[in-house]
């Protein structure tokens, strides 16, 4: 009888198993709770970051108004015949103009205006007989697209149709950016203008008014190159070409600025750069990409 009692298994085994199960459940609950809290904070952080990104993009998109964009796209030597905001054509804005300039001149102007504004050309074409042309481009952040049609009509008149698709741009006013830039540019050069004469510039007021193609026909290739670059020089641009370095170094008003940016140029100055550059292409200027050196100018 004593041997049978000694052979019976011990009882605490069942309670130990239950205790282990309870501990596993507790650990699992803690882990799941931690994941839930971490996920909640991660989700909130992602939402906040996304909202911040959207706000930043919205601010960037609204840095230019539709009216300002129209001002930039006006052809300097053209006459406005119609401005349409009814969206009847499927576009946000339609700007129609006429000019007596050649199709190729207008075409080159808009190609070069695009380069000064840092937009992207997505399509371009010029008929072999130079009777029509088109340019399509968009902003780098896709806030708008522009389609430009250039066609020769009766009597040598050229029609320019500009179709703007910019649903996200506020209407705004033309003065809020361009006038501000022009004012800043004029103020920045007030002291310089008082101390220098027009002989210090090829085109002394190219920073304050739009110039026309007819003003450029009497200028030499070198004068055209200087006229275009003196617009940048007023803001302190440092030049790569030796001929420009030597030329502007002799001007008392010129001072190189390491903080120079093309964003400092006003809409008027950008358009004037494009007009001169377009004419240089038109006459196939030999100095467009050639450095003539210090000793020749």
Secondary structure as UniProt FT lines:
FT   HELIX           2..7
FT   HELIX           13..61
FT   TURN            62..63
FT   HELIX           66..73
FT   TURN            76..77
FT   STRAND          79..84
FT   TURN            88..89
FT   STRAND          93..99
FT   HELIX           103..117
FT   STRAND          120..126
FT   TURN            128..129
FT   STRAND          132..138
FT   TURN            140..141
FT   STRAND          145..152
FT   HELIX           154..156
FT   STRAND          158..165
FT   TURN            167..168
FT   HELIX           175..179
FT   HELIX           180..188
FT   HELIX           190..195
FT   HELIX           198..200
FT   TURN            204..208
FT   HELIX           213..215
FT   TURN            216..218
FT   HELIX           221..233
FT   TURN            234..236
FT   HELIX           242..249
FT   TURN            252..253
FT   TURN            258..259
FT   HELIX           262..264
FT   HELIX           267..282
FT   TURN            283..284
FT   TURN            286..287
FT   TURN            295..296
//
